[in-house]
């Protein structure tokens, strides 16, 4: 197996390296935009000192918040299921030896009696990840790119080279918000100088290219980010992940796309927390532990013991 292992390892290293290309691209564009705005526009093009100062203060505020939230989205590790969701050693060995799916499910049902699980597979079975060898908590999914089970997984984002899930979803929303604000601010303040260069009201200097290009790039990113940001705000309001929006979670009573929705205000608090003073800062304030989530079903806790202890006869 040694000869086959080496190329696989090399391939994985190459994949990991290539995965950083979109992030490096964004970083280069942001570094250029900083130079173009601060040096070429504010220092070389704008003549009014008052205008320079106001623009530079607001530019740096949006720049800092954008970079901070982007950094947190990239480098916050995805949260994984805790040890309690792993099968005990003896049960795991039995599960691996067992060939019949019905018997495997019986093992999983027994292990799941002590776990707070409300969602099932489409067929009504316990959700188990063979790759990670864990019973999946509610809203947890396996990410093939990260090769791990991620709590409240939303999607894998190539632009941050990370999985967006429970641990960094708030940071991702803020990253979209501040990148939109950054681009809108640039586009709005550059516009008058863009027109002056375009109509040759200002002389042709090396700043012309940067200012023209700055407006085009900012406007282009604005349009693309706006649609994504709007969609994710809608998801937050509904308390759905991207995965759940495409495939409704399945509960004991059947699939329910609004199964985790607690009402607009509570849905927002789930992601951003109770204290509004922290909402706009990329610090972790999401509610819960990522393993269990309140559902809109009434008296769900009272039913939990009966349903897990006595699985339906056809599942045994």
Helices and strands as residue ranges (DSSP letters): H 2-18, H 21-35, I 36-43, H 49-75, G 83-85, H 89-97, H 101-112, E 119-120, E 128-129, E 134-135, E 141-143, E 148-150, E 155-157, E 162-164, H 169-198, H 206-238, H 242-246, E 250-251, E 254-255, H 264-272, G 276-278, H 300-309, G 313-315
